[in-house]
Amino acid sequence: MKKIFGITMSILLAISLSNCTKDVGPVEEPNPSADNVSFTQDIQPIFDQNCISCHPNSGNLDLTAAHAYNQLVNINASGYSGKRVVPDAPENSVLYKKIDGSGTYGSNMPLGGSLSATQINSIKQWIIEGAKNN
């Protein structure tokens, strides 16, 4: 009986291995050092479209192209305990928490509206990638 069971298991193993898909070559892994989100081309247009009508003069924050980056990254947030943008840490960035709908830092931004999921994800990804001035 043990011999029949062993033979049966060997046959089942051989059949299951013969059904494996063929090797199509190496899977291309994402390059973690590659910058996928550009501040200039991806993030600033979000600010231009949704934020600069209130922010060059509200909350001591100017999000116009000439000033936005230098007023965001590693800068203390006015009225909040925390930095506006902490590179690599969206959950610790006041900017991200103001747009993610969590209410962590009061009213969601933009005031009276919201960003699209794509825009929110772009900002999050930019922060995850180190909030570079690229």
C-alpha positions as CSV (number, residue, x, y, z in Angstrom):
1,M,0.0,0.0,0.0
2,K,2.8,2.4,0.9
3,K,4.5,1.6,-2.5
4,I,1.3,2.4,-4.4
5,F,0.8,5.7,-2.5
6,G,4.4,6.7,-3.2
7,I,4.0,5.9,-6.9
8,T,0.7,7.8,-7.0
9,M,2.3,10.9,-5.3
10,S,5.2,10.8,-7.7
11,I,2.9,10.7,-10.7
12,L,0.8,13.6,-9.3
13,L,3.9,15.7,-8.7
14,A,5.2,15.0,-12.2
15,I,1.9,16.0,-13.7
16,S,1.7,19.2,-11.7
17,L,5.2,20.2,-12.6
18,S,4.5,19.6,-16.3
19,N,1.7,22.1,-16.1
20,C,4.0,24.9,-15.0
21,T,4.1,27.9,-17.2
22,K,7.2,28.4,-19.4
23,D,9.9,30.8,-18.3
24,V,9.4,34.1,-20.2
25,G,12.6,35.6,-18.9
26,P,13.4,37.8,-16.0
27,V,10.7,40.0,-14.5
28,E,11.6,43.6,-14.7
29,E,11.7,45.1,-11.2
30,P,11.0,48.8,-10.7
31,N,14.1,50.8,-10.1
32,P,13.7,52.4,-6.6
33,S,16.3,55.0,-7.4
34,A,14.5,56.3,-10.4
35,D,12.5,59.5,-10.0
36,N,9.0,58.8,-11.2
37,V,7.3,61.9,-10.0
38,S,8.7,65.3,-10.9
39,F,7.9,68.3,-8.7
40,T,8.1,70.7,-11.7
41,Q,6.1,68.6,-14.2
42,D,3.7,66.7,-11.9
43,I,3.3,68.5,-8.5
44,Q,3.5,72.2,-9.4
45,P,0.7,71.9,-12.0
46,I,-1.6,70.5,-9.2
47,F,-0.8,73.6,-7.1
48,D,-1.3,75.9,-10.1
49,Q,-4.7,74.4,-10.8
50,N,-6.0,74.0,-7.3
51,C,-4.0,76.0,-4.7
52,I,-2.5,79.3,-5.8
53,S,-5.8,81.2,-5.8
54,C,-5.5,81.1,-2.0
55,H,-1.9,80.4,-1.5
56,P,0.3,83.0,-2.2
57,N,-1.3,84.8,0.8
58,S,-3.1,82.4,3.1
59,G,-1.5,80.4,5.9
60,N,1.9,82.0,5.3
61,L,2.3,79.7,2.3
62,D,3.1,80.7,-1.3
63,L,2.5,77.8,-3.7
64,T,3.3,79.7,-6.8
65,A,6.1,78.2,-9.0
66,A,8.7,80.6,-7.8
67,H,8.3,79.8,-4.1
68,A,6.4,76.5,-3.6
69,Y,9.3,74.0,-3.2
70,N,11.3,76.2,-0.8
71,Q,8.2,76.8,1.3
72,L,7.3,73.1,1.6
73,V,10.1,70.7,2.2
74,N,11.4,70.5,5.8
75,I,9.6,73.7,6.7
76,N,7.6,74.0,9.9
77,A,3.9,74.3,9.2
78,S,2.3,77.5,10.5
79,G,-0.2,76.8,13.2
80,Y,0.6,73.1,13.3
81,S,3.2,71.0,15.1
82,G,5.0,69.4,12.2
83,K,6.7,70.0,8.9
84,R,4.8,70.8,5.7
85,V,6.6,68.1,3.9
86,V,8.8,65.4,5.4
87,P,10.8,63.6,2.6
88,D,10.0,59.9,2.5
89,A,7.2,60.3,5.1
90,P,3.8,61.4,3.7
91,E,2.0,60.3,6.9
92,N,4.2,62.8,8.8
93,S,3.7,65.6,6.3
94,V,1.1,68.3,7.0
95,L,0.6,68.9,3.3
96,Y,-0.3,65.2,2.7
97,K,-2.6,65.1,5.7
98,K,-4.4,68.3,4.6
99,I,-5.3,66.7,1.2
100,D,-5.9,63.0,2.2
101,G,-9.3,63.7,3.7
102,S,-8.2,62.4,7.2
103,G,-9.0,65.7,9.0
104,T,-5.8,65.3,11.0
105,Y,-4.9,69.0,10.5
106,G,-8.4,70.5,10.3
107,S,-10.1,71.3,7.1
108,N,-9.3,69.4,4.0
109,M,-7.6,71.3,1.2
110,P,-8.3,72.8,-1.2
111,L,-10.9,74.6,1.0
112,G,-14.4,73.8,-0.4
113,G,-13.1,71.2,-2.8
114,S,-10.8,68.2,-3.1
115,L,-8.1,66.9,-5.2
116,S,-8.6,63.8,-7.4
117,A,-7.3,60.5,-6.2
118,T,-4.7,60.7,-8.9
119,Q,-3.5,64.1,-7.7
120,I,-3.4,62.9,-4.1
121,N,-1.4,59.8,-5.1
122,S,1.0,61.9,-7.1
123,I,1.8,64.1,-4.1
124,K,2.1,61.1,-1.9
125,Q,4.4,59.3,-4.3
126,W,6.5,62.5,-4.7
127,I,7.0,62.6,-0.9
128,I,7.8,58.9,-0.8
129,E,10.4,59.4,-3.4
130,G,12.1,61.9,-1.2
131,A,10.3,65.2,-2.1
132,K,13.0,66.1,-4.6
133,N,13.2,69.5,-6.4
134,N,13.1,67.9,-9.8
